[in-house]
Amino acid sequence: MYYSRKRQPDDLPQEVTAIWSCTNEECNGWMRDNFAFSAQPRCVQCNSLMEKGERKLSILENTSPNHSKKK
Ligand SMILES: [Zn+2]
């Protein structure tokens, strides 16, 4: 009986994801922490420093090749 489960919106499921966001206020560049290759990445758009943050993102299941879902 799963009727008591909370209904999900039709939208893709989202989760809070660690990201890096650009410190340049005129730039909205950001990247997922998964894609940051160094401890202090630079913005790919304006080359400013980035700061760590969080963002609610749709869950992408094929982002990481190591994360294969069980059938
Ligand atoms: Zn930037």
N, CA, C, O and the ligand as a Tripos MOL2 file, in Angstrom:
@<TRIPOS>MOLECULE
protein
  285   283    72     0     0
PROTEIN
NO_CHARGES

@<TRIPOS>ATOM
      1 N           0.8440   -1.2120    0.0000 N.3       1 MET1
      2 CA          0.0000    0.0000    0.0000 C.3       1 MET1
      3 C           0.8640    1.2410    0.0000 C.2       1 MET1
      4 O           1.5400    1.5450    0.9830 O.2       1 MET1
      5 N           0.8370    1.9270   -1.0700 N.am      2 TYR2
      6 CA          1.6960    3.1040   -1.1960 C.3       2 TYR2
      7 C           0.8910    4.3860   -1.3040 C.2       2 TYR2
      8 O           1.4130    5.4310   -1.6910 O.2       2 TYR2
      9 N          -0.3800    4.2970   -0.9610 N.am      3 TYR3
     10 CA         -1.2240    5.4690   -1.1580 C.3       3 TYR3
     11 C          -0.8570    6.6210   -0.2370 C.2       3 TYR3
     12 O          -1.1620    7.7770   -0.5280 O.2       3 TYR3
     13 N          -0.2090    6.3090    0.8610 N.am      4 SER4
     14 CA          0.1210    7.3700    1.8060 C.3       4 SER4
     15 C           1.3670    8.1450    1.3870 C.2       4 SER4
     16 O           1.7060    9.1540    2.0050 O.2       4 SER4
     17 N           2.0360    7.6910    0.3650 N.am      5 ARG5
     18 CA          3.2300    8.4120   -0.0890 C.3       5 ARG5
     19 C           2.8510    9.7950   -0.5910 C.2       5 ARG5
     20 O           1.7850   10.0180   -1.1650 O.2       5 ARG5
     21 N           3.7480   10.6820   -0.3550 N.am      6 LYS6
     22 CA          3.5230   12.0440   -0.8250 C.3       6 LYS6
     23 C           3.5390   12.0640   -2.3460 C.2       6 LYS6
     24 O           4.3890   11.4430   -2.9840 O.2       6 LYS6
     25 N           2.6170   12.7610   -2.8920 N.am      7 ARG7
     26 CA          2.5830   12.8380   -4.3530 C.3       7 ARG7
     27 C           3.6780   13.7480   -4.8780 C.2       7 ARG7
     28 O           3.9180   14.8320   -4.3460 O.2       7 ARG7
     29 N           4.3210   13.2970   -5.9050 N.am      8 GLN8
     30 CA          5.3340   14.1200   -6.5460 C.3       8 GLN8
     31 C           4.6650   14.9580   -7.6290 C.2       8 GLN8
     32 O           3.7360   14.4940   -8.2920 O.2       8 GLN8
     33 N           5.1230   16.1620   -7.8060 N.am      9 PRO9
     34 CA          4.6360   16.9350   -8.9540 C.3       9 PRO9
     35 C           5.0630   16.2620  -10.2500 C.2       9 PRO9
     36 O           5.9740   15.4340  -10.2720 O.2       9 PRO9
     37 N           4.3940   16.6290  -11.3100 N.am     10 ASP10
     38 CA          4.7270   16.0070  -12.5910 C.3      10 ASP10
     39 C           6.1210   16.3570  -13.0630 C.2      10 ASP10
     40 O           6.7020   15.6840  -13.9140 O.2      10 ASP10
     41 N           6.6330   17.4110  -12.4970 N.am     11 ASP11
     42 CA          7.9870   17.8410  -12.8560 C.3      11 ASP11
     43 C           9.0050   16.7540  -12.5420 C.2      11 ASP11
     44 O           8.7170   15.8010  -11.8190 O.2      11 ASP11
     45 N          10.1710   16.9120  -13.0860 N.am     12 LEU12
     46 CA         11.2510   16.0060  -12.7350 C.3      12 LEU12
     47 C          11.5460   16.1440  -11.2480 C.2      12 LEU12
     48 O          11.4010   17.2300  -10.6860 O.2      12 LEU12
     49 N          11.9510   15.0790  -10.6210 N.am     13 PRO13
     50 CA         12.3140   15.1760   -9.2030 C.3      13 PRO13
     51 C          13.5360   16.0650   -9.0300 C.2      13 PRO13
     52 O          14.4360   16.0890   -9.8700 O.2      13 PRO13
     53 N          13.5460   16.7930   -7.9250 N.am     14 GLN14
     54 CA         14.6650   17.7020   -7.6900 C.3      14 GLN14
     55 C          15.3010   17.3730   -6.3620 C.2      14 GLN14
     56 O          14.6650   16.8270   -5.4610 O.2      14 GLN14
     57 N          16.5590   17.7150   -6.2610 N.am     15 GLU15
     58 CA         17.2320   17.5650   -4.9850 C.3      15 GLU15
     59 C          18.2280   18.6990   -4.8380 C.2      15 GLU15
     60 O          18.6950   19.2720   -5.8220 O.2      15 GLU15
     61 N          18.5410   19.0090   -3.5980 N.am     16 VAL16
     62 CA         19.5200   20.0560   -3.3410 C.3      16 VAL16
     63 C          20.8990   19.5110   -3.6730 C.2      16 VAL16
     64 O          21.3290   18.4890   -3.1370 O.2      16 VAL16
     65 N          21.5790   20.2120   -4.5650 N.am     17 THR17
     66 CA         22.8500   19.7450   -5.0900 C.3      17 THR17
     67 C          23.9370   20.7530   -4.7690 C.2      17 THR17
     68 O          23.7160   21.9620   -4.8350 O.2      17 THR17
     69 N          25.0840   20.2600   -4.4300 N.am     18 ALA18
     70 CA         26.2170   21.1540   -4.1990 C.3      18 ALA18
     71 C          26.6960   21.7190   -5.5310 C.2      18 ALA18
     72 O          26.9220   20.9810   -6.4900 O.2      18 ALA18
     73 N          26.8420   23.0120   -5.5720 N.am     19 ILE19
     74 CA         27.2800   23.6590   -6.8080 C.3      19 ILE19
     75 C          28.3270   24.7170   -6.4930 C.2      19 ILE19
     76 O          28.5390   25.0760   -5.3350 O.2      19 ILE19
     77 N          28.9610   25.1970   -7.5160 N.am     20 TRP20
     78 CA         29.8140   26.3710   -7.4300 C.3      20 TRP20
     79 C          29.1360   27.4770   -8.2220 C.2      20 TRP20
     80 O          28.6800   27.2630   -9.3450 O.2      20 TRP20
     81 N          29.0750   28.6560   -7.6260 N.am     21 SER21
     82 CA         28.4860   29.7620   -8.3670 C.3      21 SER21
     83 C          29.5050   30.8870   -8.4840 C.2      21 SER21
     84 O          30.3540   31.0910   -7.6160 O.2      21 SER21
     85 N          29.3860   31.5920   -9.5730 N.am     22 CYS22
     86 CA         30.3260   32.6620   -9.8690 C.3      22 CYS22
     87 C          30.1550   33.8130   -8.8710 C.2      22 CYS22
     88 O          29.0330   34.1690   -8.5110 O.2      22 CYS22
     89 N          31.2740   34.3880   -8.4320 N.am     23 THR23
     90 CA         31.1990   35.5020   -7.4830 C.3      23 THR23
     91 C          30.9680   36.8300   -8.1890 C.2      23 THR23
     92 O          30.7110   37.8420   -7.5380 O.2      23 THR23
     93 N          31.0560   36.8320   -9.4940 N.am     24 ASN24
     94 CA         30.8030   38.0400  -10.2680 C.3      24 ASN24
     95 C          29.2990   38.2790  -10.3550 C.2      24 ASN24
     96 O          28.5650   37.4670  -10.9180 O.2      24 ASN24
     97 N          28.8510   39.3930   -9.7980 N.am     25 GLU25
     98 CA         27.4100   39.6170   -9.7380 C.3      25 GLU25
     99 C          26.7800   39.7920  -11.1170 C.2      25 GLU25
    100 O          25.5760   39.5940  -11.2850 O.2      25 GLU25
    101 N          27.5730   40.1510  -12.0720 N.am     26 GLU26
    102 CA         27.0150   40.3560  -13.4030 C.3      26 GLU26
    103 C          27.0210   39.0780  -14.2310 C.2      26 GLU26
    104 O          26.6230   39.0700  -15.3960 O.2      26 GLU26
    105 N          27.4730   38.0200  -13.6180 N.am     27 CYS27
    106 CA         27.5610   36.7450  -14.3200 C.3      27 CYS27
    107 C          26.7220   35.7310  -13.5730 C.2      27 CYS27
    108 O          26.7460   35.6860  -12.3430 O.2      27 CYS27
    109 N          25.9990   34.9370  -14.2850 N.am     28 ASN28
    110 CA         25.2000   33.9080  -13.6070 C.3      28 ASN28
    111 C          25.7840   32.5200  -13.8320 C.2      28 ASN28
    112 O          25.0720   31.5170  -13.7970 O.2      28 ASN28
    113 N          27.0750   32.4830  -14.0600 N.am     29 GLY29
    114 CA         27.7230   31.1950  -14.2860 C.3      29 GLY29
    115 C          27.7400   30.3430  -13.0300 C.2      29 GLY29
    116 O          27.9000   30.8510  -11.9210 O.2      29 GLY29
    117 N          27.5750   29.0620  -13.2150 N.am     30 TRP30
    118 CA         27.6770   28.1280  -12.0900 C.3      30 TRP30
    119 C          27.9270   26.7470  -12.6530 C.2      30 TRP30
    120 O          27.7290   26.4970  -13.8420 O.2      30 TRP30
    121 N          28.3620   25.8580  -11.7890 N.am     31 MET31
    122 CA         28.5500   24.4780  -12.2330 C.3      31 MET31
    123 C          28.2600   23.5350  -11.0770 C.2      31 MET31
    124 O          28.3510   23.9030   -9.9060 O.2      31 MET31
    125 N          27.9190   22.3510  -11.4290 N.am     32 ARG32
    126 CA         27.7300   21.3370  -10.3960 C.3      32 ARG32
    127 C          29.0690   20.9870   -9.7820 C.2      32 ARG32
    128 O          30.1050   20.9960  -10.4480 O.2      32 ARG32
    129 N          29.0220   20.6790   -8.5030 N.am     33 ASP33
    130 CA         30.2430   20.2870   -7.8130 C.3      33 ASP33
    131 C          30.8750   19.0750   -8.4980 C.2      33 ASP33
    132 O          32.0960   18.9210   -8.4910 O.2      33 ASP33
    133 N          30.0530   18.2300   -9.0790 N.am     34 ASN34
    134 CA         30.5540   17.0590   -9.8130 C.3      34 ASN34
    135 C          31.5290   17.4420  -10.9060 C.2      34 ASN34
    136 O          32.4660   16.7110  -11.2230 O.2      34 ASN34
    137 N          31.2760   18.6260  -11.4780 N.am     35 PHE35
    138 CA         32.0480   19.0160  -12.6470 C.3      35 PHE35
    139 C          33.2350   19.8840  -12.2990 C.2      35 PHE35
    140 O          34.0040   20.2800  -13.1740 O.2      35 PHE35
    141 N          33.3830   20.1750  -11.0390 N.am     36 ALA36
    142 CA         34.5150   20.9990  -10.6160 C.3      36 ALA36
    143 C          35.7350   20.1060  -10.4560 C.2      36 ALA36
    144 O          35.7250   19.1420   -9.6910 O.2      36 ALA36
    145 N          36.7540   20.4370  -11.1710 N.am     37 PHE37
    146 CA         37.9320   19.5690  -11.1790 C.3      37 PHE37
    147 C          38.9970   20.0270  -10.2020 C.2      37 PHE37
    148 O          39.9360   19.2820   -9.9240 O.2      37 PHE37
    149 N          38.8750   21.2170   -9.6840 N.am     38 SER38
    150 CA         39.8640   21.6720   -8.7210 C.3      38 SER38
    151 C          39.1570   22.1550   -7.4640 C.2      38 SER38
    152 O          37.9380   22.3330   -7.4570 O.2      38 SER38
    153 N          39.9210   22.3660   -6.4070 N.am     39 ALA39
    154 CA         39.3220   22.7800   -5.1400 C.3      39 ALA39
    155 C          38.7320   24.1790   -5.2490 C.2      39 ALA39
    156 O          37.7860   24.5110   -4.5350 O.2      39 ALA39
    157 N          39.2720   24.9840   -6.1210 N.am     40 GLN40
    158 CA         38.7750   26.3410   -6.2810 C.3      40 GLN40
    159 C          38.6200   26.6330   -7.7670 C.2      40 GLN40
    160 O          39.4910   27.2490   -8.3830 O.2      40 GLN40
    161 N          37.5190   26.1930   -8.3320 N.am     41 PRO41
    162 CA         37.3440   26.3520   -9.7770 C.3      41 PRO41
    163 C          37.0950   27.7980  -10.1760 C.2      41 PRO41
    164 O          36.7140   28.6410   -9.3630 O.2      41 PRO41
    165 N          37.3180   28.0450  -11.4260 N.am     42 ARG42
    166 CA         37.0440   29.3790  -11.9820 C.3      42 ARG42
    167 C          35.8440   29.2840  -12.9100 C.2      42 ARG42
    168 O          35.5720   28.2500  -13.5210 O.2      42 ARG42
    169 N          35.1440   30.3930  -12.9890 N.am     43 CYS43
    170 CA         33.9780   30.4390  -13.8460 C.3      43 CYS43
    171 C          34.3950   30.2470  -15.3060 C.2      43 CYS43
    172 O          35.3480   30.8650  -15.7800 O.2      43 CYS43
    173 N          33.6710   29.3890  -16.0000 N.am     44 VAL44
    174 CA         34.0100   29.1470  -17.3980 C.3      44 VAL44
    175 C          33.5980   30.3280  -18.2660 C.2      44 VAL44
    176 O          34.0680   30.4570  -19.3960 O.2      44 VAL44
    177 N          32.7310   31.1850  -17.7560 N.am     45 GLN45
    178 CA         32.2430   32.2980  -18.5650 C.3      45 GLN45
    179 C          33.0920   33.5480  -18.4150 C.2      45 GLN45
    180 O          33.4010   34.2180  -19.4010 O.2      45 GLN45
    181 N          33.4740   33.8660  -17.1690 N.am     46 CYS46
    182 CA         34.1920   35.1240  -16.9690 C.3      46 CYS46
    183 C          35.5020   34.9290  -16.2140 C.2      46 CYS46
    184 O          36.2230   35.8950  -15.9620 O.2      46 CYS46
    185 N          35.8110   33.6870  -15.8520 N.am     47 ASN47
    186 CA         37.0730   33.3680  -15.2040 C.3      47 ASN47
    187 C          37.1960   33.9740  -13.8090 C.2      47 ASN47
    188 O          38.3040   34.0960  -13.2860 O.2      47 ASN47
    189 N          36.0780   34.3520  -13.2050 N.am     48 SER48
    190 CA         36.1150   34.8170  -11.8230 C.3      48 SER48
    191 C          36.1950   33.6220  -10.8820 C.2      48 SER48
    192 O          35.9510   32.4790  -11.2690 O.2      48 SER48
    193 N          36.5430   33.9200   -9.6430 N.am     49 LEU49
    194 CA         36.5150   32.8640   -8.6440 C.3      49 LEU49
    195 C          35.0750   32.4280   -8.4050 C.2      49 LEU49
    196 O          34.1300   33.1800   -8.6450 O.2      49 LEU49
    197 N          34.9340   31.2140   -7.9360 N.am     50 MET50
    198 CA         33.5920   30.7020   -7.6660 C.3      50 MET50
    199 C          33.4780   30.3620   -6.1990 C.2      50 MET50
    200 O          34.4670   30.0470   -5.5370 O.2      50 MET50
    201 N          32.2520   30.4310   -5.6990 N.am     51 GLU51
    202 CA         32.0400   30.0710   -4.3060 C.3      51 GLU51
    203 C          31.0520   28.9330   -4.2160 C.2      51 GLU51
    204 O          30.1660   28.7690   -5.0550 O.2      51 GLU51
    205 N          31.2330   28.1560   -3.1710 N.am     52 LYS52
    206 CA         30.4120   26.9680   -3.0360 C.3      52 LYS52
    207 C          29.0220   27.3440   -2.5420 C.2      52 LYS52
    208 O          28.8550   28.2430   -1.7180 O.2      52 LYS52
    209 N          28.0510   26.6470   -3.0570 N.am     53 GLY53
    210 CA         26.6840   26.9110   -2.6420 C.3      53 GLY53
    211 C          25.8160   25.6970   -2.9030 C.2      53 GLY53
    212 O          26.3020   24.5960   -3.1580 O.2      53 GLY53
    213 N          24.5380   25.9300   -2.8340 N.am     54 GLU54
    214 CA         23.5910   24.8540   -3.0910 C.3      54 GLU54
    215 C          22.5280   25.3480   -4.0460 C.2      54 GLU54
    216 O          22.2100   26.5360   -4.1010 O.2      54 GLU54
    217 N          21.9980   24.4250   -4.7820 N.am     55 ARG55
    218 CA         20.9380   24.7800   -5.7080 C.3      55 ARG55
    219 C          20.0270   23.5840   -5.8680 C.2      55 ARG55
    220 O          20.4720   22.4360   -5.8520 O.2      55 ARG55
    221 N          18.7570   23.8660   -6.0210 N.am     56 LYS56
    222 CA         17.8210   22.7760   -6.2410 C.3      56 LYS56
    223 C          17.7990   22.4500   -7.7210 C.2      56 LYS56
    224 O          17.4470   23.2860   -8.5540 O.2      56 LYS56
    225 N          18.1760   21.2390   -8.0290 N.am     57 LEU57
    226 CA         18.3090   20.8600   -9.4320 C.3      57 LEU57
    227 C          17.5380   19.5810   -9.7060 C.2      57 LEU57
    228 O          17.3110   18.7560   -8.8200 O.2      57 LEU57
    229 N          17.1560   19.4510  -10.9340 N.am     58 SER58
    230 CA         16.5700   18.1840  -11.3510 C.3      58 SER58
    231 C          17.6190   17.0950  -11.2390 C.2      58 SER58
    232 O          18.7930   17.3190  -11.5340 O.2      58 SER58
    233 N          17.2010   15.9410  -10.8190 N.am     59 ILE59
    234 CA         18.1370   14.8360  -10.6720 C.3      59 ILE59
    235 C          18.4530   14.2670  -12.0490 C.2      59 ILE59
    236 O          17.5680   13.8110  -12.7740 O.2      59 ILE59
    237 N          19.7070   14.3060  -12.3820 N.am     60 LEU60
    238 CA         20.1390   13.7170  -13.6490 C.3      60 LEU60
    239 C          20.7490   12.3570  -13.3400 C.2      60 LEU60
    240 O          21.7040   12.2500  -12.5720 O.2      60 LEU60
    241 N          20.1990   11.3510  -13.9340 N.am     61 GLU61
    242 CA         20.6570   10.0120  -13.5690 C.3      61 GLU61
    243 C          21.8510    9.5730  -14.3860 C.2      61 GLU61
    244 O          22.5450    8.6260  -14.0170 O.2      61 GLU61
    245 N          22.0920   10.2390  -15.4710 N.am     62 ASN62
    246 CA         23.1980    9.7830  -16.3210 C.3      62 ASN62
    247 C          24.3990   10.7190  -16.2400 C.2      62 ASN62
    248 O          25.2380   10.7490  -17.1410 O.2      62 ASN62
    249 N          24.4700   11.4800  -15.1510 N.am     63 THR63
    250 CA         25.5870   12.4040  -15.0220 C.3      63 THR63
    251 C          26.9030   11.6600  -14.8270 C.2      63 THR63
    252 O          27.9180   11.9580  -15.4570 O.2      63 THR63
    253 N          26.8440   10.6910  -13.9390 N.am     64 SER64
    254 CA         28.0770    9.9860  -13.6120 C.3      64 SER64
    255 C          28.0270    8.5570  -14.1400 C.2      64 SER64
    256 O          27.0630    7.8360  -13.8810 O.2      64 SER64
    257 N          29.0350    8.1470  -14.8650 N.am     65 PRO65
    258 CA         29.0410    6.7910  -15.4210 C.3      65 PRO65
    259 C          29.1420    5.7160  -14.3400 C.2      65 PRO65
    260 O          28.7870    4.5580  -14.5610 O.2      65 PRO65
    261 N          29.6310    6.1200  -13.1680 N.am     66 ASN66
    262 CA         29.7800    5.1380  -12.0820 C.3      66 ASN66
    263 C          28.4690    4.8790  -11.3650 C.2      66 ASN66
    264 O          28.3380    3.9160  -10.6080 O.2      66 ASN66
    265 N          27.5170    5.7350  -11.6070 N.am     67 HIS67
    266 CA         26.2810    5.6530  -10.8450 C.3      67 HIS67
    267 C          25.2110    4.9870  -11.6880 C.2      67 HIS67
    268 O          24.2850    5.6440  -12.1640 O.2      67 HIS67
    269 N          25.3350    3.7180  -11.8650 N.am     68 SER68
    270 CA         24.3510    2.9980  -12.6630 C.3      68 SER68
    271 C          23.2310    2.5040  -11.7640 C.2      68 SER68
    272 O          23.4570    2.0060  -10.6610 O.2      68 SER68
    273 N          22.0490    2.6540  -12.2600 N.am     69 LYS69
    274 CA         20.8800    2.3250  -11.4580 C.3      69 LYS69
    275 C          20.5620    0.8410  -11.5730 C.2      69 LYS69
    276 O          20.6830    0.2330  -12.6360 O.2      69 LYS69
    277 N          20.1610    0.2940  -10.4640 N.am     70 LYS70
    278 CA         19.7510   -1.1210  -10.4920 C.3      70 LYS70
    279 C          18.4570   -1.2790  -11.2610 C.2      70 LYS70
    280 O          17.5770   -0.4210  -11.2060 O.2      70 LYS70
    281 N          18.3530   -2.3450  -11.9530 N.am     71 LYS71
    282 CA         17.1260   -2.5770  -12.7050 C.3      71 LYS71
    283 C          16.0720   -3.2120  -11.8100 C.2      71 LYS71
    284 O          14.9610   -3.4860  -12.2630 O.2      71 LYS71
    285 ZN         31.2620   34.1370  -14.1470 Zn       72 ZN72
@<TRIPOS>BOND
     1     1     2 1
     2     2     3 1
     3     3     4 2
     4     3     5 am
     5     5     6 1
     6     6     7 1
     7     7     8 2
     8     7     9 am
     9     9    10 1
    10    10    11 1
    11    11    12 2
    12    11    13 am
    13    13    14 1
    14    14    15 1
    15    15    16 2
    16    15    17 am
    17    17    18 1
    18    18    19 1
    19    19    20 2
    20    19    21 am
    21    21    22 1
    22    22    23 1
    23    23    24 2
    24    23    25 am
    25    25    26 1
    26    26    27 1
    27    27    28 2
    28    27    29 am
    29    29    30 1
    30    30    31 1
    31    31    32 2
    32    31    33 am
    33    33    34 1
    34    34    35 1
    35    35    36 2
    36    35    37 am
    37    37    38 1
    38    38    39 1
    39    39    40 2
    40    39    41 am
    41    41    42 1
    42    42    43 1
    43    43    44 2
    44    43    45 am
    45    45    46 1
    46    46    47 1
    47    47    48 2
    48    47    49 am
    49    49    50 1
    50    50    51 1
    51    51    52 2
    52    51    53 am
    53    53    54 1
    54    54    55 1
    55    55    56 2
    56    55    57 am
    57    57    58 1
    58    58    59 1
    59    59    60 2
    60    59    61 am
    61    61    62 1
    62    62    63 1
    63    63    64 2
    64    63    65 am
    65    65    66 1
    66    66    67 1
    67    67    68 2
    68    67    69 am
    69    69    70 1
    70    70    71 1
    71    71    72 2
    72    71    73 am
    73    73    74 1
    74    74    75 1
    75    75    76 2
    76    75    77 am
    77    77    78 1
    78    78    79 1
    79    79    80 2
    80    79    81 am
    81    81    82 1
    82    82    83 1
    83    83    84 2
    84    83    85 am
    85    85    86 1
    86    86    87 1
    87    87    88 2
    88    87    89 am
    89    89    90 1
    90    90    91 1
    91    91    92 2
    92    91    93 am
    93    93    94 1
    94    94    95 1
    95    95    96 2
    96    95    97 am
    97    97    98 1
    98    98    99 1
    99    99   100 2
   100    99   101 am
   101   101   102 1
   102   102   103 1
   103   103   104 2
   104   103   105 am
   105   105   106 1
   106   106   107 1
   107   107   108 2
   108   107   109 am
   109   109   110 1
   110   110   111 1
   111   111   112 2
   112   111   113 am
   113   113   114 1
   114   114   115 1
   115   115   116 2
   116   115   117 am
   117   117   118 1
   118   118   119 1
   119   119   120 2
   120   119   121 am
   121   121   122 1
   122   122   123 1
   123   123   124 2
   124   123   125 am
   125   125   126 1
   126   126   127 1
   127   127   128 2
   128   127   129 am
   129   129   130 1
   130   130   131 1
   131   131   132 2
   132   131   133 am
   133   133   134 1
   134   134   135 1
   135   135   136 2
   136   135   137 am
   137   137   138 1
   138   138   139 1
   139   139   140 2
   140   139   141 am
   141   141   142 1
   142   142   143 1
   143   143   144 2
   144   143   145 am
   145   145   146 1
   146   146   147 1
   147   147   148 2
   148   147   149 am
   149   149   150 1
   150   150   151 1
   151   151   152 2
   152   151   153 am
   153   153   154 1
   154   154   155 1
   155   155   156 2
   156   155   157 am
   157   157   158 1
   158   158   159 1
   159   159   160 2
   160   159   161 am
   161   161   162 1
   162   162   163 1
   163   163   164 2
   164   163   165 am
   165   165   166 1
   166   166   167 1
   167   167   168 2
   168   167   169 am
   169   169   170 1
   170   170   171 1
   171   171   172 2
   172   171   173 am
   173   173   174 1
   174   174   175 1
   175   175   176 2
   176   175   177 am
   177   177   178 1
   178   178   179 1
   179   179   180 2
   180   179   181 am
   181   181   182 1
   182   182   183 1
   183   183   184 2
   184   183   185 am
   185   185   186 1
   186   186   187 1
   187   187   188 2
   188   187   189 am
   189   189   190 1
   190   190   191 1
   191   191   192 2
   192   191   193 am
   193   193   194 1
   194   194   195 1
   195   195   196 2
   196   195   197 am
   197   197   198 1
   198   198   199 1
   199   199   200 2
   200   199   201 am
   201   201   202 1
   202   202   203 1
   203   203   204 2
   204   203   205 am
   205   205   206 1
   206   206   207 1
   207   207   208 2
   208   207   209 am
   209   209   210 1
   210   210   211 1
   211   211   212 2
   212   211   213 am
   213   213   214 1
   214   214   215 1
   215   215   216 2
   216   215   217 am
   217   217   218 1
   218   218   219 1
   219   219   220 2
   220   219   221 am
   221   221   222 1
   222   222   223 1
   223   223   224 2
   224   223   225 am
   225   225   226 1
   226   226   227 1
   227   227   228 2
   228   227   229 am
   229   229   230 1
   230   230   231 1
   231   231   232 2
   232   231   233 am
   233   233   234 1
   234   234   235 1
   235   235   236 2
   236   235   237 am
   237   237   238 1
   238   238   239 1
   239   239   240 2
   240   239   241 am
   241   241   242 1
   242   242   243 1
   243   243   244 2
   244   243   245 am
   245   245   246 1
   246   246   247 1
   247   247   248 2
   248   247   249 am
   249   249   250 1
   250   250   251 1
   251   251   252 2
   252   251   253 am
   253   253   254 1
   254   254   255 1
   255   255   256 2
   256   255   257 am
   257   257   258 1
   258   258   259 1
   259   259   260 2
   260   259   261 am
   261   261   262 1
   262   262   263 1
   263   263   264 2
   264   263   265 am
   265   265   266 1
   266   266   267 1
   267   267   268 2
   268   267   269 am
   269   269   270 1
   270   270   271 1
   271   271   272 2
   272   271   273 am
   273   273   274 1
   274   274   275 1
   275   275   276 2
   276   275   277 am
   277   277   278 1
   278   278   279 1
   279   279   280 2
   280   279   281 am
   281   281   282 1
   282   282   283 1
   283   283   284 2
@<TRIPOS>SUBSTRUCTURE
     1 MET1         2 RESIDUE 1 A MET
     2 TYR2         6 RESIDUE 1 A TYR
     3 TYR3        10 RESIDUE 1 A TYR
     4 SER4        14 RESIDUE 1 A SER
     5 ARG5        18 RESIDUE 1 A ARG
     6 LYS6        22 RESIDUE 1 A LYS
     7 ARG7        26 RESIDUE 1 A ARG
     8 GLN8        30 RESIDUE 1 A GLN
     9 PRO9        34 RESIDUE 1 A PRO
    10 ASP10       38 RESIDUE 1 A ASP
    11 ASP11       42 RESIDUE 1 A ASP
    12 LEU12       46 RESIDUE 1 A LEU
    13 PRO13       50 RESIDUE 1 A PRO
    14 GLN14       54 RESIDUE 1 A GLN
    15 GLU15       58 RESIDUE 1 A GLU
    16 VAL16       62 RESIDUE 1 A VAL
    17 THR17       66 RESIDUE 1 A THR
    18 ALA18       70 RESIDUE 1 A ALA
    19 ILE19       74 RESIDUE 1 A ILE
    20 TRP20       78 RESIDUE 1 A TRP
    21 SER21       82 RESIDUE 1 A SER
    22 CYS22       86 RESIDUE 1 A CYS
    23 THR23       90 RESIDUE 1 A THR
    24 ASN24       94 RESIDUE 1 A ASN
    25 GLU25       98 RESIDUE 1 A GLU
    26 GLU26      102 RESIDUE 1 A GLU
    27 CYS27      106 RESIDUE 1 A CYS
    28 ASN28      110 RESIDUE 1 A ASN
    29 GLY29      114 RESIDUE 1 A GLY
    30 TRP30      118 RESIDUE 1 A TRP
    31 MET31      122 RESIDUE 1 A MET
    32 ARG32      126 RESIDUE 1 A ARG
    33 ASP33      130 RESIDUE 1 A ASP
    34 ASN34      134 RESIDUE 1 A ASN
    35 PHE35      138 RESIDUE 1 A PHE
    36 ALA36      142 RESIDUE 1 A ALA
    37 PHE37      146 RESIDUE 1 A PHE
    38 SER38      150 RESIDUE 1 A SER
    39 ALA39      154 RESIDUE 1 A ALA
    40 GLN40      158 RESIDUE 1 A GLN
    41 PRO41      162 RESIDUE 1 A PRO
    42 ARG42      166 RESIDUE 1 A ARG
    43 CYS43      170 RESIDUE 1 A CYS
    44 VAL44      174 RESIDUE 1 A VAL
    45 GLN45      178 RESIDUE 1 A GLN
    46 CYS46      182 RESIDUE 1 A CYS
    47 ASN47      186 RESIDUE 1 A ASN
    48 SER48      190 RESIDUE 1 A SER
    49 LEU49      194 RESIDUE 1 A LEU
    50 MET50      198 RESIDUE 1 A MET
    51 GLU51      202 RESIDUE 1 A GLU
    52 LYS52      206 RESIDUE 1 A LYS
    53 GLY53      210 RESIDUE 1 A GLY
    54 GLU54      214 RESIDUE 1 A GLU
    55 ARG55      218 RESIDUE 1 A ARG
    56 LYS56      222 RESIDUE 1 A LYS
    57 LEU57      226 RESIDUE 1 A LEU
    58 SER58      230 RESIDUE 1 A SER
    59 ILE59      234 RESIDUE 1 A ILE
    60 LEU60      238 RESIDUE 1 A LEU
    61 GLU61      242 RESIDUE 1 A GLU
    62 ASN62      246 RESIDUE 1 A ASN
    63 THR63      250 RESIDUE 1 A THR
    64 SER64      254 RESIDUE 1 A SER
    65 PRO65      258 RESIDUE 1 A PRO
    66 ASN66      262 RESIDUE 1 A ASN
    67 HIS67      266 RESIDUE 1 A HIS
    68 SER68      270 RESIDUE 1 A SER
    69 LYS69      274 RESIDUE 1 A LYS
    70 LYS70      278 RESIDUE 1 A LYS
    71 LYS71      282 RESIDUE 1 A LYS
    72 ZN72       285 GROUP 0 **** ****
